């Protein structure tokens, strides 16, 4: 299931904000606007965005300062800089902040939409590549784990057990059991389950689960697409009836809750 991309438009000119808001909304995107760099930073602290269109020259905090602040909160957001005049200096500075593209404010609307689409596709490709690298890295760890000699429990750190009802997670040995039945989980599935177990009875949003289990920030929409396959596989291994979950409960459109009673 795909979701509308979340786009932040930052410009101190009201007519530019109105024009871009209408253009992008008609194209099916979800648009948030900010009239200053300072307002944009507040938005970035409240919500994740897939792409940001930002004016280069603004009173107070300028576009590059906004981009620098963005990278402190949302490293993967695609950025397109809007400018009345392009310069080599700003282009070089933009390279350090991972700017996807520069557009003149007089750019044809069709070209704006084209570059926005390209920026979103570039971001999604980077996220997919990162996820693939994570999968490969986990596979390598699993292979090394099989080949590595076992060590005495006294030589390693003490076991850390997390228990939620009939579920027990051994975080040192990466082993999960449900009612004394061993669960065959991938490393990612174990981490997702561990995150939920550490917050048993509480809802974790899609983005919180990705951050906890995968170690990076992304939008709720992207996080939902990343985490749902892992939840599906966990239900196949945990639930008596995966089609009617009792343990891994869905909060529609928001996240998941782990609830397991003693058997």
C-alpha positions as CSV (number, residue, x, y, z in Angstrom):
1,X,0.0,0.0,0.0
2,X,1.4,3.4,-1.0
3,X,0.8,6.7,0.8
4,X,0.9,10.3,-0.3
5,X,4.4,11.8,0.2
6,X,4.7,14.4,2.9
7,X,6.2,17.6,1.5
8,X,7.3,20.7,3.4
9,X,7.3,24.1,1.5
10,X,9.3,26.8,3.1
11,X,9.2,30.3,1.6
12,X,8.6,33.8,3.0
13,X,6.6,34.9,0.0
14,X,2.9,34.1,0.5
15,X,2.2,33.8,-3.3
16,X,4.9,31.2,-3.7
17,X,3.6,29.2,-0.8
18,X,0.1,29.3,-2.1
19,X,1.1,28.4,-5.6
20,X,3.3,25.4,-4.6
21,X,0.7,24.2,-2.1
22,X,-2.0,24.2,-4.7
23,X,0.3,22.6,-7.4
24,X,1.6,19.8,-5.1
25,X,-1.8,19.1,-3.5
26,X,-3.5,18.7,-6.9
27,X,-0.7,16.2,-7.7
28,X,-1.7,14.1,-4.7
29,X,1.0,15.1,-2.2
30,X,0.3,16.0,1.4
31,X,1.7,19.6,1.8
32,X,2.7,21.5,4.9
33,X,3.9,25.2,4.6
34,X,6.2,27.4,6.6
35,X,6.6,31.1,6.2
36,X,10.1,31.3,7.7
37,X,13.1,29.2,8.4
38,X,12.3,29.4,12.1
39,X,8.8,28.1,11.5
40,X,10.2,25.3,9.3
41,X,12.5,24.1,12.1
42,X,9.5,23.8,14.4
43,X,7.7,21.8,11.8
44,X,10.7,19.5,11.4
45,X,10.7,18.8,15.1
46,X,7.0,17.8,15.0
47,X,6.8,15.7,11.8
48,X,8.8,13.8,9.3
49,X,8.9,14.8,5.7
50,X,9.8,12.9,2.5
51,X,10.8,16.1,0.6
52,X,11.4,19.8,1.4
53,X,11.2,22.7,-1.0
54,X,13.0,25.6,0.6
55,X,13.7,29.2,-0.4
56,X,17.4,30.0,-0.5
57,X,17.1,33.7,0.6
58,X,14.8,34.5,3.6
59,X,15.0,37.0,6.4
60,X,16.4,35.6,9.6
61,X,17.2,31.9,9.0
62,X,18.1,31.3,5.3
63,X,17.5,28.2,3.3
64,X,20.9,26.6,3.8
65,X,20.5,27.1,7.6
66,X,17.2,25.3,7.4
67,X,18.7,22.5,5.4
68,X,21.6,22.1,8.0
69,X,19.0,21.9,10.8
70,X,16.9,19.4,8.8
71,X,19.9,17.1,8.6
72,X,20.1,17.1,12.4
73,X,16.6,15.7,12.5
74,X,15.8,14.0,9.2
75,X,18.8,12.8,7.3
76,X,17.0,11.1,4.5
77,X,14.6,13.9,3.4
78,X,15.1,15.0,-0.2
79,X,15.7,18.7,-0.6
80,X,15.0,21.0,-3.5
81,X,16.2,24.6,-3.1
82,X,14.2,27.4,-4.6
83,X,16.1,30.5,-5.7
84,X,15.7,33.7,-7.7
85,X,19.3,33.3,-8.9
86,X,21.7,30.4,-8.9
87,X,25.3,30.8,-7.9
88,X,28.3,28.5,-7.9
89,X,28.9,29.2,-4.2
90,X,25.5,28.0,-3.1
91,X,25.6,25.0,-5.3
92,X,28.9,23.9,-3.8
93,X,27.6,24.5,-0.3
94,X,24.5,22.5,-1.2
95,X,26.7,19.5,-2.0
96,X,27.7,19.3,1.6
97,X,24.1,19.1,2.7
98,X,23.0,16.5,0.1
99,X,20.8,18.9,-1.9
100,X,19.0,17.0,-4.6
101,X,18.3,19.9,-7.0
102,X,18.0,23.7,-7.4
103,X,15.0,25.3,-9.1
104,X,14.4,28.9,-10.2
105,X,11.2,30.3,-8.8
106,X,10.2,31.0,-12.4
107,X,10.5,27.3,-13.3
108,X,7.5,25.9,-15.2
109,X,5.0,24.0,-12.9
110,X,5.3,20.8,-14.9
111,X,9.1,20.8,-14.4
112,X,8.6,21.5,-10.7
113,X,6.4,18.4,-10.4
114,X,8.9,16.4,-12.5
115,X,11.8,17.3,-10.2
116,X,9.7,16.6,-7.0
117,X,8.9,13.2,-8.4
118,X,12.5,12.5,-9.2
119,X,13.6,13.7,-5.7
120,X,11.2,11.4,-4.0
121,X,12.3,8.4,-6.2
122,X,15.9,9.1,-5.4
123,X,15.1,9.2,-1.6
124,X,13.1,5.9,-1.9
125,X,16.0,4.3,-3.8
126,X,18.4,5.3,-1.1
127,X,16.2,3.9,1.6
128,X,15.7,0.6,-0.3
129,X,19.5,0.3,-0.7
130,X,20.0,0.9,3.0
131,X,17.5,-1.8,3.9
132,X,19.2,-4.2,1.4
133,X,22.5,-3.5,3.0
134,X,21.0,-4.2,6.5
135,X,19.6,-7.5,5.2
136,X,23.0,-8.5,3.8
137,X,24.7,-7.4,7.0
138,X,22.4,-9.5,9.1
139,X,22.9,-12.5,6.9
140,X,26.7,-12.2,7.3
141,X,26.2,-11.9,11.1
142,X,24.1,-15.0,11.1
143,X,26.7,-17.0,9.0
144,X,29.4,-15.8,11.4
145,X,27.3,-16.8,14.3
146,X,26.9,-20.3,13.0
147,X,30.6,-20.7,12.3
148,X,31.8,-19.1,15.6
149,X,32.7,-21.4,18.4
150,X,30.5,-21.3,21.4
151,X,31.9,-19.7,24.6
152,X,31.3,-20.3,28.2
153,X,28.5,-18.2,29.7
154,X,30.9,-17.1,32.3
155,X,33.1,-15.4,29.7
156,X,30.4,-13.2,28.3
157,X,28.1,-10.6,29.8
158,X,25.3,-11.8,32.0
159,X,22.1,-12.9,30.2
160,X,19.4,-10.3,30.0
161,X,15.9,-11.8,29.9
162,X,12.8,-9.9,29.1
163,X,9.5,-11.6,29.9
164,X,6.1,-10.6,28.7
165,X,3.5,-13.1,29.8
166,X,4.4,-16.4,28.2
167,X,7.0,-14.7,25.9
168,X,10.7,-14.7,26.9
169,X,13.5,-12.9,25.1
170,X,17.1,-13.6,25.8
171,X,18.8,-10.5,24.4
172,X,22.3,-11.9,24.9
173,X,21.8,-15.1,22.9
174,X,19.1,-13.6,20.6
175,X,16.7,-16.3,21.5
176,X,12.9,-16.0,21.8
177,X,10.5,-18.5,23.3
178,X,6.7,-18.5,23.7
179,X,5.3,-20.9,26.3
180,X,8.7,-22.7,26.2
181,X,8.4,-23.1,22.4
182,X,11.4,-21.8,20.6
183,X,10.7,-19.2,17.9
184,X,12.8,-19.2,14.7
185,X,13.3,-15.4,14.1
186,X,15.5,-13.4,11.8
187,X,17.7,-10.8,13.5
188,X,15.3,-8.0,12.3
189,X,12.3,-9.9,13.6
190,X,13.9,-10.4,16.9
191,X,14.7,-6.7,17.2
192,X,11.2,-5.6,16.3
193,X,9.8,-8.1,18.8
194,X,12.3,-6.9,21.4
195,X,11.2,-3.2,20.9
196,X,7.6,-4.2,21.3
197,X,8.4,-6.3,24.4
198,X,10.3,-3.5,26.0
199,X,7.1,-1.3,25.7
200,X,4.6,-4.1,26.2
201,X,1.0,-2.8,26.4
202,X,2.0,0.5,24.8
203,X,1.6,1.4,21.2
204,X,4.7,2.0,19.2
205,X,4.3,4.0,16.0
206,X,5.7,2.7,12.7
207,X,8.5,5.3,12.8
208,X,9.3,4.4,16.4
209,X,9.6,0.7,15.5
210,X,11.9,1.5,12.5
211,X,14.1,3.8,14.7
212,X,14.3,1.2,17.5
213,X,14.8,-1.9,15.4
214,X,16.7,-0.5,12.4
215,X,18.4,2.5,13.9
216,X,17.3,5.3,11.5
217,X,14.6,7.9,11.2
218,X,12.0,7.9,8.4
219,X,8.5,9.2,7.9
220,X,5.5,7.4,9.3
221,X,4.3,6.5,5.8
222,X,7.7,5.0,4.7
223,X,8.1,3.3,8.1
224,X,4.7,1.7,7.8
225,X,5.8,0.1,4.5
226,X,9.1,-1.1,6.0
227,X,7.7,-2.5,9.2
228,X,4.5,-4.3,8.1
229,X,6.3,-7.2,6.4
230,X,8.2,-8.0,9.6
231,X,5.0,-7.9,11.6
232,X,3.4,-10.2,9.1
233,X,6.2,-12.8,9.5
234,X,6.2,-12.4,13.3
235,X,2.5,-13.2,13.4
236,X,3.1,-16.3,11.4
237,X,5.5,-17.5,14.1
238,X,3.8,-16.1,17.2
239,X,0.1,-16.3,16.7
240,X,-2.1,-19.4,17.1
241,X,-4.2,-17.9,14.3
242,X,-2.2,-15.3,12.3
243,X,-5.4,-14.2,10.6
244,X,-6.9,-13.2,14.0
245,X,-4.0,-11.8,16.0
246,X,-4.1,-12.1,19.8
247,X,-0.6,-10.9,20.7
248,X,0.5,-8.4,18.0
249,X,-2.3,-6.0,17.8
250,X,-2.7,-3.3,15.1
251,X,-3.7,0.3,15.9
252,X,-5.0,1.2,12.4
253,X,-2.8,3.6,10.6
254,X,-0.6,4.3,13.6
255,X,1.4,1.3,14.9
256,X,1.4,-1.9,17.0
257,X,0.9,-3.1,20.6
258,X,2.3,-6.3,22.1
259,X,0.0,-8.0,24.6
260,X,0.7,-11.6,25.8
261,X,-0.8,-13.1,28.9
262,X,0.6,-15.9,31.0
263,X,-0.5,-19.3,29.7
